[in-house]
């Protein structure tokens, strides 16, 4: 994974360095888990929010490429590197 500038979102975005097939694990969330949300945390369960170094740069989308299942970030479709 890498963080770099994105023209699409006009700011920083998260990009993969590898190809991923649909339903595969793109990466696993790691970091501090809390019982309350913060500006940069990701909801991973009831009263469970994680602050992950890569997850901080994930962006919301009406056409998402991934979903969160517990600690795993799963590809919703084939994703090409970059």
mmCIF file of the N, C-alpha and C atoms, coordinates in Angstrom:
data_MODEL
# 
_entry.id   MODEL 
# 
loop_
_atom_site.group_PDB 
_atom_site.id 
_atom_site.type_symbol 
_atom_site.label_atom_id 
_atom_site.label_alt_id 
_atom_site.label_comp_id 
_atom_site.label_asym_id 
_atom_site.label_entity_id 
_atom_site.label_seq_id 
_atom_site.pdbx_PDB_ins_code 
_atom_site.Cartn_x 
_atom_site.Cartn_y 
_atom_site.Cartn_z 
_atom_site.occupancy 
_atom_site.B_iso_or_equiv 
_atom_site.pdbx_formal_charge 
_atom_site.auth_seq_id 
_atom_site.auth_comp_id 
_atom_site.auth_asym_id 
_atom_site.auth_atom_id 
_atom_site.pdbx_PDB_model_num 
ATOM 1   N N  . UNK A 1 1  ? 0.846   -1.165  0.000   1.00 0.00 ? 1  UNK A N  1 
ATOM 2   C CA . UNK A 1 1  ? 0.000   0.000   0.000   1.00 0.00 ? 1  UNK A CA 1 
ATOM 3   C C  . UNK A 1 1  ? 0.892   1.229   0.000   1.00 0.00 ? 1  UNK A C  1 
ATOM 4   N N  . UNK A 1 2  ? 0.365   2.301   -0.603  1.00 0.00 ? 2  UNK A N  1 
ATOM 5   C CA . UNK A 1 2  ? 1.080   3.578   -0.570  1.00 0.00 ? 2  UNK A CA 1 
ATOM 6   C C  . UNK A 1 2  ? 0.080   4.727   -0.627  1.00 0.00 ? 2  UNK A C  1 
ATOM 7   N N  . UNK A 1 3  ? 0.465   5.817   -0.029  1.00 0.00 ? 3  UNK A N  1 
ATOM 8   C CA . UNK A 1 3  ? -0.348  7.030   -0.034  1.00 0.00 ? 3  UNK A CA 1 
ATOM 9   C C  . UNK A 1 3  ? 0.292   7.978   -1.037  1.00 0.00 ? 3  UNK A C  1 
ATOM 10  N N  . UNK A 1 4  ? -0.549  8.489   -1.942  1.00 0.00 ? 4  UNK A N  1 
ATOM 11  C CA . UNK A 1 4  ? -0.033  9.458   -2.916  1.00 0.00 ? 4  UNK A CA 1 
ATOM 12  C C  . UNK A 1 4  ? -1.143  10.384  -3.361  1.00 0.00 ? 4  UNK A C  1 
ATOM 13  N N  . UNK A 1 5  ? -0.771  11.406  -4.073  1.00 0.00 ? 5  UNK A N  1 
ATOM 14  C CA . UNK A 1 5  ? -1.709  12.404  -4.580  1.00 0.00 ? 5  UNK A CA 1 
ATOM 15  C C  . UNK A 1 5  ? -2.638  11.786  -5.608  1.00 0.00 ? 5  UNK A C  1 
ATOM 16  N N  . UNK A 1 6  ? -3.899  12.207  -5.567  1.00 0.00 ? 6  UNK A N  1 
ATOM 17  C CA . UNK A 1 6  ? -4.893  11.691  -6.496  1.00 0.00 ? 6  UNK A CA 1 
ATOM 18  C C  . UNK A 1 6  ? -5.641  12.840  -7.150  1.00 0.00 ? 6  UNK A C  1 
ATOM 19  N N  . UNK A 1 7  ? -5.674  12.841  -8.462  1.00 0.00 ? 7  UNK A N  1 
ATOM 20  C CA . UNK A 1 7  ? -6.427  13.854  -9.205  1.00 0.00 ? 7  UNK A CA 1 
ATOM 21  C C  . UNK A 1 7  ? -7.921  13.639  -9.004  1.00 0.00 ? 7  UNK A C  1 
ATOM 22  N N  . UNK A 1 8  ? -8.336  12.378  -8.914  1.00 0.00 ? 8  UNK A N  1 
ATOM 23  C CA . UNK A 1 8  ? -9.756  12.024  -8.781  1.00 0.00 ? 8  UNK A CA 1 
ATOM 24  C C  . UNK A 1 8  ? -10.388 12.631  -7.536  1.00 0.00 ? 8  UNK A C  1 
ATOM 25  N N  . UNK A 1 9  ? -9.661  12.576  -6.409  1.00 0.00 ? 9  UNK A N  1 
ATOM 26  C CA . UNK A 1 9  ? -10.228 13.089  -5.159  1.00 0.00 ? 9  UNK A CA 1 
ATOM 27  C C  . UNK A 1 9  ? -9.638  14.432  -4.749  1.00 0.00 ? 9  UNK A C  1 
ATOM 28  N N  . UNK A 1 10 ? -8.732  14.948  -5.559  1.00 0.00 ? 10 UNK A N  1 
ATOM 29  C CA . UNK A 1 10 ? -8.086  16.229  -5.278  1.00 0.00 ? 10 UNK A CA 1 
ATOM 30  C C  . UNK A 1 10 ? -7.444  16.250  -3.894  1.00 0.00 ? 10 UNK A C  1 
ATOM 31  N N  . UNK A 1 11 ? -6.626  15.266  -3.624  1.00 0.00 ? 11 UNK A N  1 
ATOM 32  C CA . UNK A 1 11 ? -5.932  15.164  -2.343  1.00 0.00 ? 11 UNK A CA 1 
ATOM 33  C C  . UNK A 1 11 ? -5.182  13.856  -2.273  1.00 0.00 ? 11 UNK A C  1 
ATOM 34  N N  . UNK A 1 12 ? -4.896  13.400  -1.072  1.00 0.00 ? 12 UNK A N  1 
ATOM 35  C CA . UNK A 1 12 ? -4.195  12.146  -0.890  1.00 0.00 ? 12 UNK A CA 1 
ATOM 36  C C  . UNK A 1 12 ? -5.165  10.969  -0.891  1.00 0.00 ? 12 UNK A C  1 
ATOM 37  N N  . UNK A 1 13 ? -4.734  9.857   -1.465  1.00 0.00 ? 13 UNK A N  1 
ATOM 38  C CA . UNK A 1 13 ? -5.537  8.642   -1.498  1.00 0.00 ? 13 UNK A CA 1 
ATOM 39  C C  . UNK A 1 13 ? -4.653  7.437   -1.261  1.00 0.00 ? 13 UNK A C  1 
ATOM 40  N N  . UNK A 1 14 ? -5.280  6.312   -1.010  1.00 0.00 ? 14 UNK A N  1 
ATOM 41  C CA . UNK A 1 14 ? -4.572  5.066   -0.754  1.00 0.00 ? 14 UNK A CA 1 
ATOM 42  C C  . UNK A 1 14 ? -4.557  4.235   -2.027  1.00 0.00 ? 14 UNK A C  1 
ATOM 43  N N  . UNK A 1 15 ? -3.386  3.766   -2.414  1.00 0.00 ? 15 UNK A N  1 
ATOM 44  C CA . UNK A 1 15 ? -3.217  2.986   -3.641  1.00 0.00 ? 15 UNK A CA 1 
ATOM 45  C C  . UNK A 1 15 ? -2.489  1.688   -3.323  1.00 0.00 ? 15 UNK A C  1 
ATOM 46  N N  . UNK A 1 16 ? -2.840  0.634   -4.029  1.00 0.00 ? 16 UNK A N  1 
ATOM 47  C CA . UNK A 1 16 ? -2.184  -0.654  -3.823  1.00 0.00 ? 16 UNK A CA 1 
ATOM 48  C C  . UNK A 1 16 ? -1.005  -0.820  -4.771  1.00 0.00 ? 16 UNK A C  1 
ATOM 49  N N  . UNK A 1 17 ? 0.000   -1.545  -4.314  1.00 0.00 ? 17 UNK A N  1 
ATOM 50  C CA . UNK A 1 17 ? 1.171   -1.832  -5.140  1.00 0.00 ? 17 UNK A CA 1 
ATOM 51  C C  . UNK A 1 17 ? 1.036   -3.186  -5.835  1.00 0.00 ? 17 UNK A C  1 
ATOM 52  N N  . UNK A 1 18 ? -0.077  -3.895  -5.569  1.00 0.00 ? 18 UNK A N  1 
ATOM 53  C CA . UNK A 1 18 ? -0.301  -5.228  -6.132  1.00 0.00 ? 18 UNK A CA 1 
ATOM 54  C C  . UNK A 1 18 ? -1.682  -5.335  -6.755  1.00 0.00 ? 18 UNK A C  1 
ATOM 55  N N  . UNK A 1 19 ? -1.877  -6.317  -7.601  1.00 0.00 ? 19 UNK A N  1 
ATOM 56  C CA . UNK A 1 19 ? -3.203  -6.644  -8.121  1.00 0.00 ? 19 UNK A CA 1 
ATOM 57  C C  . UNK A 1 19 ? -3.929  -7.482  -7.073  1.00 0.00 ? 19 UNK A C  1 
ATOM 58  N N  . UNK A 1 20 ? -5.249  -7.301  -6.999  1.00 0.00 ? 20 UNK A N  1 
ATOM 59  C CA . UNK A 1 20 ? -6.075  -8.070  -6.064  1.00 0.00 ? 20 UNK A CA 1 
ATOM 60  C C  . UNK A 1 20 ? -7.312  -8.567  -6.800  1.00 0.00 ? 20 UNK A C  1 
ATOM 61  N N  . UNK A 1 21 ? -7.668  -9.816  -6.579  1.00 0.00 ? 21 UNK A N  1 
ATOM 62  C CA . UNK A 1 21 ? -8.871  -10.369 -7.192  1.00 0.00 ? 21 UNK A CA 1 
ATOM 63  C C  . UNK A 1 21 ? -10.066 -10.153 -6.277  1.00 0.00 ? 21 UNK A C  1 
ATOM 64  N N  . UNK A 1 22 ? -11.241 -10.154 -6.877  1.00 0.00 ? 22 UNK A N  1 
ATOM 65  C CA . UNK A 1 22 ? -12.488 -9.981  -6.129  1.00 0.00 ? 22 UNK A CA 1 
ATOM 66  C C  . UNK A 1 22 ? -12.525 -10.968 -4.968  1.00 0.00 ? 22 UNK A C  1 
ATOM 67  N N  . UNK A 1 23 ? -12.966 -10.495 -3.806  1.00 0.00 ? 23 UNK A N  1 
ATOM 68  C CA . UNK A 1 23 ? -13.128 -11.267 -2.573  1.00 0.00 ? 23 UNK A CA 1 
ATOM 69  C C  . UNK A 1 23 ? -11.821 -11.599 -1.849  1.00 0.00 ? 23 UNK A C  1 
ATOM 70  N N  . UNK A 1 24 ? -10.680 -11.114 -2.353  1.00 0.00 ? 24 UNK A N  1 
ATOM 71  C CA . UNK A 1 24 ? -9.412  -11.362 -1.657  1.00 0.00 ? 24 UNK A CA 1 
ATOM 72  C C  . UNK A 1 24 ? -9.178  -10.272 -0.609  1.00 0.00 ? 24 UNK A C  1 
ATOM 73  N N  . UNK A 1 25 ? -8.313  -10.573 0.355   1.00 0.00 ? 25 UNK A N  1 
ATOM 74  C CA . UNK A 1 25 ? -7.939  -9.596  1.386   1.00 0.00 ? 25 UNK A CA 1 
ATOM 75  C C  . UNK A 1 25 ? -6.896  -8.652  0.790   1.00 0.00 ? 25 UNK A C  1 
ATOM 76  N N  . UNK A 1 26 ? -7.206  -7.374  0.749   1.00 0.00 ? 26 UNK A N  1 
ATOM 77  C CA . UNK A 1 26 ? -6.292  -6.360  0.223   1.00 0.00 ? 26 UNK A CA 1 
ATOM 78  C C  . UNK A 1 26 ? -5.244  -6.030  1.288   1.00 0.00 ? 26 UNK A C  1 
ATOM 79  N N  . UNK A 1 27 ? -5.691  -5.820  2.519   1.00 0.00 ? 27 UNK A N  1 
ATOM 80  C CA . UNK A 1 27 ? -4.791  -5.677  3.664   1.00 0.00 ? 27 UNK A CA 1 
ATOM 81  C C  . UNK A 1 27 ? -5.592  -5.848  4.937   1.00 0.00 ? 27 UNK A C  1 
ATOM 82  N N  . UNK A 1 28 ? -4.891  -6.028  6.038   1.00 0.00 ? 28 UNK A N  1 
ATOM 83  C CA . UNK A 1 28 ? -5.523  -6.217  7.340   1.00 0.00 ? 28 UNK A CA 1 
ATOM 84  C C  . UNK A 1 28 ? -5.289  -4.960  8.177   1.00 0.00 ? 28 UNK A C  1 
ATOM 85  N N  . UNK A 1 29 ? -6.363  -4.466  8.775   1.00 0.00 ? 29 UNK A N  1 
ATOM 86  C CA . UNK A 1 29 ? -6.280  -3.281  9.620   1.00 0.00 ? 29 UNK A CA 1 
ATOM 87  C C  . UNK A 1 29 ? -5.507  -3.601  10.900  1.00 0.00 ? 29 UNK A C  1 
ATOM 88  N N  . UNK A 1 30 ? -4.597  -2.727  11.258  1.00 0.00 ? 30 UNK A N  1 
ATOM 89  C CA . UNK A 1 30 ? -3.805  -2.868  12.483  1.00 0.00 ? 30 UNK A CA 1 
ATOM 90  C C  . UNK A 1 30 ? -3.710  -1.502  13.138  1.00 0.00 ? 30 UNK A C  1 
ATOM 91  N N  . UNK A 1 31 ? -3.714  -1.484  14.437  1.00 0.00 ? 31 UNK A N  1 
ATOM 92  C CA . UNK A 1 31 ? -3.563  -0.217  15.135  1.00 0.00 ? 31 UNK A CA 1 
ATOM 93  C C  . UNK A 1 31 ? -4.302  -0.193  16.443  1.00 0.00 ? 31 UNK A C  1 
ATOM 94  N N  . UNK A 1 32 ? -4.488  0.990   16.955  1.00 0.00 ? 32 UNK A N  1 
ATOM 95  C CA . UNK A 1 32 ? -5.152  1.198   18.234  1.00 0.00 ? 32 UNK A CA 1 
ATOM 96  C C  . UNK A 1 32 ? -6.652  1.013   18.083  1.00 0.00 ? 32 UNK A C  1 
ATOM 97  N N  . UNK A 1 33 ? -7.237  0.181   18.965  1.00 0.00 ? 33 UNK A N  1 
ATOM 98  C CA . UNK A 1 33 ? -8.681  -0.045  18.974  1.00 0.00 ? 33 UNK A CA 1 
ATOM 99  C C  . UNK A 1 33 ? -9.279  0.719   20.151  1.00 0.00 ? 33 UNK A C  1 
ATOM 100 N N  . UNK A 1 34 ? -10.407 1.372   19.896  1.00 0.00 ? 34 UNK A N  1 
ATOM 101 C CA . UNK A 1 34 ? -11.072 2.184   20.912  1.00 0.00 ? 34 UNK A CA 1 
ATOM 102 C C  . UNK A 1 34 ? -12.558 1.847   20.946  1.00 0.00 ? 34 UNK A C  1 
ATOM 103 N N  . UNK A 1 35 ? -13.241 2.229   22.017  1.00 0.00 ? 35 UNK A N  1 
ATOM 104 C CA . UNK A 1 35 ? -14.681 1.988   22.108  1.00 0.00 ? 35 UNK A CA 1 
ATOM 105 C C  . UNK A 1 35 ? -15.499 3.169   21.586  1.00 0.00 ? 35 UNK A C  1 
ATOM 106 N N  . UNK A 1 36 ? -14.825 4.189   21.053  1.00 0.00 ? 36 UNK A N  1 
ATOM 107 C CA . UNK A 1 36 ? -15.538 5.343   20.504  1.00 0.00 ? 36 UNK A CA 1 
ATOM 108 C C  . UNK A 1 36 ? -14.879 5.788   19.184  1.00 0.00 ? 36 UNK A C  1 
ATOM 109 N N  . UNK A 1 37 ? -15.679 6.344   18.281  1.00 0.00 ? 37 UNK A N  1 
ATOM 110 C CA . UNK A 1 37 ? -15.135 6.779   16.987  1.00 0.00 ? 37 UNK A CA 1 
ATOM 111 C C  . UNK A 1 37 ? -14.323 8.057   17.121  1.00 0.00 ? 37 UNK A C  1 
ATOM 112 N N  . UNK A 1 38 ? -13.371 8.204   16.192  1.00 0.00 ? 38 UNK A N  1 
ATOM 113 C CA . UNK A 1 38 ? -12.627 9.450   16.058  1.00 0.00 ? 38 UNK A CA 1 
ATOM 114 C C  . UNK A 1 38 ? -12.720 9.876   14.602  1.00 0.00 ? 38 UNK A C  1 
ATOM 115 N N  . UNK A 1 39 ? -12.146 11.001  14.301  1.00 0.00 ? 39 UNK A N  1 
ATOM 116 C CA . UNK A 1 39 ? -12.179 11.517  12.927  1.00 0.00 ? 39 UNK A CA 1 
ATOM 117 C C  . UNK A 1 39 ? -11.529 10.547  11.943  1.00 0.00 ? 39 UNK A C  1 
ATOM 118 N N  . UNK A 1 40 ? -10.509 9.810   12.375  1.00 0.00 ? 40 UNK A N  1 
ATOM 119 C CA . UNK A 1 40 ? -9.751  8.949   11.477  1.00 0.00 ? 40 UNK A CA 1 
ATOM 120 C C  . UNK A 1 40 ? -9.953  7.451   11.716  1.00 0.00 ? 40 UNK A C  1 
ATOM 121 N N  . UNK A 1 41 ? -10.829 7.093   12.646  1.00 0.00 ? 41 UNK A N  1 
ATOM 122 C CA . UNK A 1 41 ? -11.011 5.673   12.946  1.00 0.00 ? 41 UNK A CA 1 
ATOM 123 C C  . UNK A 1 41 ? -12.007 5.011   11.988  1.00 0.00 ? 41 UNK A C  1 
ATOM 124 N N  . UNK A 1 42 ? -11.954 3.684   11.964  1.00 0.00 ? 42 UNK A N  1 
ATOM 125 C CA . UNK A 1 42 ? -12.842 2.871   11.122  1.00 0.00 ? 42 UNK A CA 1 
ATOM 126 C C  . UNK A 1 42 ? -13.660 1.974   12.040  1.00 0.00 ? 42 UNK A C  1 
ATOM 127 N N  . UNK A 1 43 ? -14.965 1.946   11.826  1.00 0.00 ? 43 UNK A N  1 
ATOM 128 C CA . UNK A 1 43 ? -15.853 1.106   12.626  1.00 0.00 ? 43 UNK A CA 1 
ATOM 129 C C  . UNK A 1 43 ? -15.649 -0.360  12.222  1.00 0.00 ? 43 UNK A C  1 
ATOM 130 N N  . UNK A 1 44 ? -15.294 -1.218  13.189  1.00 0.00 ? 44 UNK A N  1 
ATOM 131 C CA . UNK A 1 44 ? -15.054 -2.639  12.882  1.00 0.00 ? 44 UNK A CA 1 
ATOM 132 C C  . UNK A 1 44 ? -15.935 -3.565  13.707  1.00 0.00 ? 44 UNK A C  1 
ATOM 133 N N  . UNK A 1 45 ? -16.841 -3.023  14.493  1.00 0.00 ? 45 UNK A N  1 
ATOM 134 C CA . UNK A 1 45 ? -17.746 -3.828  15.308  1.00 0.00 ? 45 UNK A CA 1 
ATOM 135 C C  . UNK A 1 45 ? -18.441 -2.955  16.331  1.00 0.00 ? 45 UNK A C  1 
ATOM 136 N N  . UNK A 1 46 ? -19.355 -3.568  17.072  1.00 0.00 ? 46 UNK A N  1 
ATOM 137 C CA . UNK A 1 46 ? -20.116 -2.820  18.077  1.00 0.00 ? 46 UNK A CA 1 
ATOM 138 C C  . UNK A 1 46 ? -19.162 -2.176  19.086  1.00 0.00 ? 46 UNK A C  1 
ATOM 139 N N  . UNK A 1 47 ? -19.229 -0.840  19.179  1.00 0.00 ? 47 UNK A N  1 
ATOM 140 C CA . UNK A 1 47 ? -18.347 -0.076  20.064  1.00 0.00 ? 47 UNK A CA 1 
ATOM 141 C C  . UNK A 1 47 ? -16.868 -0.405  19.853  1.00 0.00 ? 47 UNK A C  1 
ATOM 142 N N  . UNK A 1 48 ? -16.494 -0.651  18.597  1.00 0.00 ? 48 UNK A N  1 
ATOM 143 C CA . UNK A 1 48 ? -15.119 -1.023  18.277  1.00 0.00 ? 48 UNK A CA 1 
ATOM 144 C C  . UNK A 1 48 ? -14.674 -0.235  17.051  1.00 0.00 ? 48 UNK A C  1 
ATOM 145 N N  . UNK A 1 49 ? -13.660 0.608   17.234  1.00 0.00 ? 49 UNK A N  1 
ATOM 146 C CA . UNK A 1 49 ? -13.154 1.479   16.181  1.00 0.00 ? 49 UNK A CA 1 
ATOM 147 C C  . UNK A 1 49 ? -11.634 1.379   16.173  1.00 0.00 ? 49 UNK A C  1 
ATOM 148 N N  . UNK A 1 50 ? -11.046 1.285   14.982  1.00 0.00 ? 50 UNK A N  1 
ATOM 149 C CA . UNK A 1 50 ? -9.596  1.134   14.876  1.00 0.00 ? 50 UNK A CA 1 
ATOM 150 C C  . UNK A 1 50 ? -9.000  2.301   14.092  1.00 0.00 ? 50 UNK A C  1 
ATOM 151 N N  . UNK A 1 51 ? -7.844  2.746   14.537  1.00 0.00 ? 51 UNK A N  1 
ATOM 152 C CA . UNK A 1 51 ? -7.094  3.760   13.806  1.00 0.00 ? 51 UNK A CA 1 
ATOM 153 C C  . UNK A 1 51 ? -5.910  3.054   13.167  1.00 0.00 ? 51 UNK A C  1 
ATOM 154 N N  . UNK A 1 52 ? -5.939  2.939   11.837  1.00 0.00 ? 52 UNK A N  1 
ATOM 155 C CA . UNK A 1 52 ? -4.951  2.196   11.068  1.00 0.00 ? 52 UNK A CA 1 
ATOM 156 C C  . UNK A 1 52 ? -4.149  3.158   10.202  1.00 0.00 ? 52 UNK A C  1 
ATOM 157 N N  . UNK A 1 53 ? -2.838  2.905   10.061  1.00 0.00 ? 53 UNK A N  1 
ATOM 158 C CA . UNK A 1 53 ? -1.984  3.830   9.293   1.00 0.00 ? 53 UNK A CA 1 
ATOM 159 C C  . UNK A 1 53 ? -2.417  3.954   7.840   1.00 0.00 ? 53 UNK A C  1 
ATOM 160 N N  . UNK A 1 54 ? -2.948  2.903   7.231   1.00 0.00 ? 54 UNK A N  1 
ATOM 161 C CA . UNK A 1 54 ? -3.425  2.976   5.840   1.00 0.00 ? 54 UNK A CA 1 
ATOM 162 C C  . UNK A 1 54 ? -4.895  3.388   5.800   1.00 0.00 ? 54 UNK A C  1 
ATOM 163 N N  . UNK A 1 55 ? -5.657  2.872   6.738   1.00 0.00 ? 55 UNK A N  1 
ATOM 164 C CA . UNK A 1 55 ? -7.094  3.150   6.758   1.00 0.00 ? 55 UNK A CA 1 
ATOM 165 C C  . UNK A 1 55 ? -7.417  4.622   6.857   1.00 0.00 ? 55 UNK A C  1 
ATOM 166 N N  . UNK A 1 56 ? -6.536  5.377   7.477   1.00 0.00 ? 56 UNK A N  1 
ATOM 167 C CA . UNK A 1 56 ? -6.715  6.820   7.596   1.00 0.00 ? 56 UNK A CA 1 
ATOM 168 C C  . UNK A 1 56 ? -6.862  7.473   6.220   1.00 0.00 ? 56 UNK A C  1 
ATOM 169 N N  . UNK A 1 57 ? -6.268  6.868   5.194   1.00 0.00 ? 57 UNK A N  1 
ATOM 170 C CA . UNK A 1 57 ? -6.289  7.445   3.850   1.00 0.00 ? 57 UNK A CA 1 
ATOM 171 C C  . UNK A 1 57 ? -7.325  6.806   2.927   1.00 0.00 ? 57 UNK A C  1 
ATOM 172 N N  . UNK A 1 58 ? -8.145  5.898   3.453   1.00 0.00 ? 58 UNK A N  1 
ATOM 173 C CA . UNK A 1 58 ? -9.224  5.328   2.638   1.00 0.00 ? 58 UNK A CA 1 
ATOM 174 C C  . UNK A 1 58 ? -10.311 6.388   2.490   1.00 0.00 ? 58 UNK A C  1 
ATOM 175 N N  . UNK A 1 59 ? -10.911 6.455   1.317   1.00 0.00 ? 59 UNK A N  1 
ATOM 176 C CA . UNK A 1 59 ? -11.932 7.453   1.047   1.00 0.00 ? 59 UNK A CA 1 
ATOM 177 C C  . UNK A 1 59 ? -13.292 6.803   0.846   1.00 0.00 ? 59 UNK A C  1 
ATOM 178 N N  . UNK A 1 60 ? -14.351 7.503   1.225   1.00 0.00 ? 60 UNK A N  1 
ATOM 179 C CA . UNK A 1 60 ? -15.706 7.019   0.965   1.00 0.00 ? 60 UNK A CA 1 
ATOM 180 C C  . UNK A 1 60 ? -15.979 7.106   -0.530  1.00 0.00 ? 60 UNK A C  1 
ATOM 181 N N  . UNK A 1 61 ? -16.880 6.244   -1.014  1.00 0.00 ? 61 UNK A N  1 
ATOM 182 C CA . UNK A 1 61 ? -17.195 6.247   -2.438  1.00 0.00 ? 61 UNK A CA 1 
ATOM 183 C C  . UNK A 1 61 ? -18.595 5.704   -2.668  1.00 0.00 ? 61 UNK A C  1 
ATOM 184 N N  . UNK A 1 62 ? -19.264 6.243   -3.698  1.00 0.00 ? 62 UNK A N  1 
ATOM 185 C CA . UNK A 1 62 ? -20.548 5.685   -4.125  1.00 0.00 ? 62 UNK A CA 1 
ATOM 186 C C  . UNK A 1 62 ? -20.315 4.452   -4.996  1.00 0.00 ? 62 UNK A C  1 
ATOM 187 N N  . UNK A 1 63 ? -19.061 4.234   -5.398  1.00 0.00 ? 63 UNK A N  1 
ATOM 188 C CA . UNK A 1 63 ? -18.668 3.083   -6.197  1.00 0.00 ? 63 UNK A CA 1 
ATOM 189 C C  . UNK A 1 63 ? -17.424 2.451   -5.553  1.00 0.00 ? 63 UNK A C  1 
ATOM 190 N N  . UNK A 1 64 ? -17.587 1.851   -4.356  1.00 0.00 ? 64 UNK A N  1 
ATOM 191 C CA . UNK A 1 64 ? -16.425 1.370   -3.610  1.00 0.00 ? 64 UNK A CA 1 
ATOM 192 C C  . UNK A 1 64 ? -15.727 0.179   -4.266  1.00 0.00 ? 64 UNK A C  1 
ATOM 193 N N  . UNK A 1 65 ? -14.444 0.054   -3.984  1.00 0.00 ? 65 UNK A N  1 
ATOM 194 C CA . UNK A 1 65 ? -13.658 -1.084  -4.469  1.00 0.00 ? 65 UNK A CA 1 
ATOM 195 C C  . UNK A 1 65 ? -13.387 -2.084  -3.349  1.00 0.00 ? 65 UNK A C  1 
ATOM 196 N N  . UNK A 1 66 ? -13.615 -1.660  -2.094  1.00 0.00 ? 66 UNK A N  1 
ATOM 197 C CA . UNK A 1 66 ? -13.378 -2.539  -0.954  1.00 0.00 ? 66 UNK A CA 1 
ATOM 198 C C  . UNK A 1 66 ? -14.503 -2.432  0.067   1.00 0.00 ? 66 UNK A C  1 
ATOM 199 N N  . UNK A 1 67 ? -14.517 -3.405  0.987   1.00 0.00 ? 67 UNK A N  1 
ATOM 200 C CA . UNK A 1 67 ? -15.419 -3.364  2.133   1.00 0.00 ? 67 UNK A CA 1 
ATOM 201 C C  . UNK A 1 67 ? -14.623 -3.809  3.354   1.00 0.00 ? 67 UNK A C  1 
ATOM 202 N N  . UNK A 1 68 ? -15.110 -3.449  4.542   1.00 0.00 ? 68 UNK A N  1 
ATOM 203 C CA . UNK A 1 68 ? -14.456 -3.812  5.790   1.00 0.00 ? 68 UNK A CA 1 
ATOM 204 C C  . UNK A 1 68 ? -15.223 -4.987  6.400   1.00 0.00 ? 68 UNK A C  1 
ATOM 205 N N  . UNK A 1 69 ? -14.511 -6.059  6.694   1.00 0.00 ? 69 UNK A N  1 
ATOM 206 C CA . UNK A 1 69 ? -15.072 -7.225  7.380   1.00 0.00 ? 69 UNK A CA 1 
ATOM 207 C C  . UNK A 1 69 ? -14.188 -7.517  8.582   1.00 0.00 ? 69 UNK A C  1 
ATOM 208 N N  . UNK A 1 70 ? -14.598 -7.027  9.746   1.00 0.00 ? 70 UNK A N  1 
ATOM 209 C CA . UNK A 1 70 ? -13.749 -7.163  10.923  1.00 0.00 ? 70 UNK A CA 1 
ATOM 210 C C  . UNK A 1 70 ? -12.483 -6.356  10.710  1.00 0.00 ? 70 UNK A C  1 
ATOM 211 N N  . UNK A 1 71 ? -11.337 -7.017  10.755  1.00 0.00 ? 71 UNK A N  1 
ATOM 212 C CA . UNK A 1 71 ? -10.054 -6.343  10.543  1.00 0.00 ? 71 UNK A CA 1 
ATOM 213 C C  . UNK A 1 71 ? -9.588  -6.418  9.089   1.00 0.00 ? 71 UNK A C  1 
ATOM 214 N N  . UNK A 1 72 ? -10.313 -7.134  8.235   1.00 0.00 ? 72 UNK A N  1 
ATOM 215 C CA . UNK A 1 72 ? -9.891  -7.317  6.844   1.00 0.00 ? 72 UNK A CA 1 
ATOM 216 C C  . UNK A 1 72 ? -10.533 -6.306  5.904   1.00 0.00 ? 72 UNK A C  1 
ATOM 217 N N  . UNK A 1 73 ? -9.730  -5.805  4.971   1.00 0.00 ? 73 UNK A N  1 
ATOM 218 C CA . UNK A 1 73 ? -10.219 -4.958  3.882   1.00 0.00 ? 73 UNK A CA 1 
ATOM 219 C C  . UNK A 1 73 ? -10.296 -5.887  2.668   1.00 0.00 ? 73 UNK A C  1 
ATOM 220 N N  . UNK A 1 74 ? -11.515 -6.115  2.181   1.00 0.00 ? 74 UNK A N  1 
ATOM 221 C CA . UNK A 1 74 ? -11.794 -7.104  1.139   1.00 0.00 ? 74 UNK A CA 1 
ATOM 222 C C  . UNK A 1 74 ? -12.112 -6.424  -0.186  1.00 0.00 ? 74 UNK A C  1 
ATOM 223 N N  . UNK A 1 75 ? -11.561 -6.947  -1.281  1.00 0.00 ? 75 UNK A N  1 
ATOM 224 C CA . UNK A 1 75 ? -11.827 -6.416  -2.627  1.00 0.00 ? 75 UNK A CA 1 
ATOM 225 C C  . UNK A 1 75 ? -13.248 -6.783  -3.053  1.00 0.00 ? 75 UNK A C  1 
ATOM 226 N N  . UNK A 1 76 ? -14.021 -5.794  -3.478  1.00 0.00 ? 76 UNK A N  1 
ATOM 227 C CA . UNK A 1 76 ? -15.372 -6.032  -3.992  1.00 0.00 ? 76 UNK A CA 1 
ATOM 228 C C  . UNK A 1 76 ? -15.351 -6.371  -5.483  1.00 0.00 ? 76 UNK A C  1 
ATOM 229 N N  . UNK A 1 77 ? -14.240 -6.093  -6.128  1.00 0.00 ? 77 UNK A N  1 
ATOM 230 C CA . UNK A 1 77 ? -14.032 -6.387  -7.551  1.00 0.00 ? 77 UNK A CA 1 
ATOM 231 C C  . UNK A 1 77 ? -12.534 -6.507  -7.780  1.00 0.00 ? 77 UNK A C  1 
ATOM 232 N N  . UNK A 1 78 ? -12.130 -6.945  -8.924  1.00 0.00 ? 78 UNK A N  1 
ATOM 233 C CA . UNK A 1 78 ? -10.705 -6.997  -9.234  1.00 0.00 ? 78 UNK A CA 1 
ATOM 234 C C  . UNK A 1 78 ? -10.119 -5.593  -9.142  1.00 0.00 ? 78 UNK A C  1 
ATOM 235 N N  . UNK A 1 79 ? -8.973  -5.461  -8.485  1.00 0.00 ? 79 UNK A N  1 
ATOM 236 C CA . UNK A 1 79 ? -8.306  -4.177  -8.332  1.00 0.00 ? 79 UNK A CA 1 
ATOM 237 C C  . UNK A 1 79 ? -6.906  -4.281  -8.922  1.00 0.00 ? 79 UNK A C  1 
ATOM 238 N N  . UNK A 1 80 ? -6.583  -3.376  -9.822  1.00 0.00 ? 80 UNK A N  1 
ATOM 239 C CA . UNK A 1 80 ? -5.246  -3.356  -10.405 1.00 0.00 ? 80 UNK A CA 1 
ATOM 240 C C  . UNK A 1 80 ? -4.326  -2.467  -9.596  1.00 0.00 ? 80 UNK A C  1 
ATOM 241 N N  . UNK A 1 81 ? -3.050  -2.800  -9.553  1.00 0.00 ? 81 UNK A N  1 
ATOM 242 C CA . UNK A 1 81 ? -2.108  -1.993  -8.798  1.00 0.00 ? 81 UNK A CA 1 
ATOM 243 C C  . UNK A 1 81 ? -2.120  -0.550  -9.302  1.00 0.00 ? 81 UNK A C  1 
ATOM 244 N N  . UNK A 1 82 ? -1.883  0.374   -8.378  1.00 0.00 ? 82 UNK A N  1 
ATOM 245 C CA . UNK A 1 82 ? -1.870  1.782   -8.732  1.00 0.00 ? 82 UNK A CA 1 
ATOM 246 C C  . UNK A 1 82 ? -3.254  2.375   -8.731  1.00 0.00 ? 82 UNK A C  1 
# 
